[in-house]
Amino acid sequence: MELDIEIDGWPSGTDWAGLAERVALAAAEVESALGNPRLSASLLFTSDSEVHELNREWRDKDKPTNVLSFPMLEREELLGLAPEGPPEMLGDLALAYQTCANEALDKGVPLAEHASHLIVHGLLHLAGHDHVDSDEQAEAMEALEIAALAKLGIADPYGDRN
């Protein structure tokens, strides 16, 4: 999968684009549909105010959030996509800096680790996974997140629940 990455308002000193590329590779290792070479996705590292605007405009939710996912393919379309052919846009992701930074601080984890988790989470949403309709659905998505993060040496972000 090819990522089109834009970074606006996130602190320098971390290679956010490189991090996103590594995360996408790990996600593709646990969700094979993300490994299709025809796929591309956009990833915007941006401000809370920008994500708030996007959330209000496209989701009718008047608040910022940590990550937004805008899928462009249905799960069935993604699974049926042959590896040969023209490029296909999987979707768009946007990460809100201050929300992500505050959550990382609250969790006691580095921002880069939390951002990695949110990128995996967003990519899985783009691939058609969800966590709102059932506990089984949420557990399956979380298992994929945990597996992808483990490939990056990042601990289970849900490990403190039990």
N, C-alpha and C positions, 0 to 999 in steps of 0.2 A: 504494500500500500504506500502510495506517495502522500506525504503531508505537505500542505501549503500553510506555513506557520507565520503568523504576525505577532510581534511582541510590542505592546504599548502600555507602559505604566508599571511594568514589573521590574524589580531591582536588577541592576547589572551585577555581575560577579558570579552568576550561575548561567551555564549554557542551557537555557530553556529549550531551544530548538533541538539540541543534541539529546537532552533528556526526553523530549517528546518522541523523537525517532526511536530511541531505545525502548520506551514504553510501548510504542506501537508494535515493535517487533515481538516483544514479550506477549502482548495481547493476541497477536496473530498465532503465536505458538500454542495458546490454549483455546482459541476460537478460530478454527481453520478458515472459516469464511472471510475473516479479516486478512488472510494471506493472499487473496486473489490479486495477481499483479496488475489487473486493470483498475483497481480501486484507487480513488484519491479522496482525501478529506481535508477540510480546512480547520485550523486550530488557531483561535484568537486568545492570546494572553492579554487581558484588558482590565479595566477598572470596574469597581462595583457599580458606578453610575451607568456605564455602558451596558453591563449585564442587566441591571435594573430596567433600563429602557427596552432591551430585547425581550425580557421576561414579560414586561407590561404589554408590549406590542404584539408578541407572537403567542404568549401563553395566558394572557389576561390575568397575570399575577403581578400586583403592584409592589414588588420588593426585589432586592437583589437575591441571588442564590450563588452557590459555589461554582456549579458547572451547568451549562445549558447544552442540550443536544438537539440537533435538527436533522433527523434522518431523511434521506431522499430516496431510499429503496425500502420496500417491504422485505421482511425476512425471507419470504418465499422467492422473491426476485433475486436477492443476494445469494441464496443457496443454489439457485439455478443458473447463476452467471458463469459462463464458460471462461476459462483462463485466457483464451485468445479473443481478440476483438478490440474495439475502441475503448478508450478510458471511460470509466463510470464513476460518477460522484456519489460517494457513500453518504456524505452529509457534512454538517458544520458543528464545531464545538466552540464554546466560549467559556473561559475561566476568569472569575472575578478575583483580582488580587487581594483586596482587603479581607473579604470573606474567607478566602483560602488561608491567608496568613493568620487570621484570628482563630480559625478552626485548628490549624497546625499548633498554634500556641496552646490552645485549650487541651489538645490531645497530648502535648509534650513531644511532638515529633518535628523533625526538620520540614520546612516548607517544601523542599524538593520532593520529599517522600510523600507528603500529602497531595501535592500537585500530581505526582505519578499515579496515586490511587484515583484521583478524580479524572485523569485522562483515561485510564483503563475503564473506569465506570462509564464515562461518556462514550468511548468507543464501543463498549458492549451495548449501550443503548442504540447507537447507530447500526449495530449488527442485529437489532431486533429483540434484544433481551430487555426484560423489565423486572420490577420488584414491587409493583403496587397491587396487583390483582390477587396474589396468593402468597402464603408463606413458602410454599414449594418453589414458586417462581423466584422469590427473593433469595432463598437458600441456594438455588442453582446459580443465580447471577453472582452472589457473594463468593461461591466456591471458585468460579472462574476468575474473579478479581484476586482472590487470595493466591491462586495458582500463578497468575501472571506476575503479581508482585513478588512472589517467592523467587521467580526467575531473575528478578532484579535485586535480590537480597534484602527485600523489604518485608518486615514482619506483618503478620495477619492484622489488618486494621480493625477487625471485629473480635479479636481475641479476648477483649476485656468484658464481653457480654456474659459469659457463663461463670 
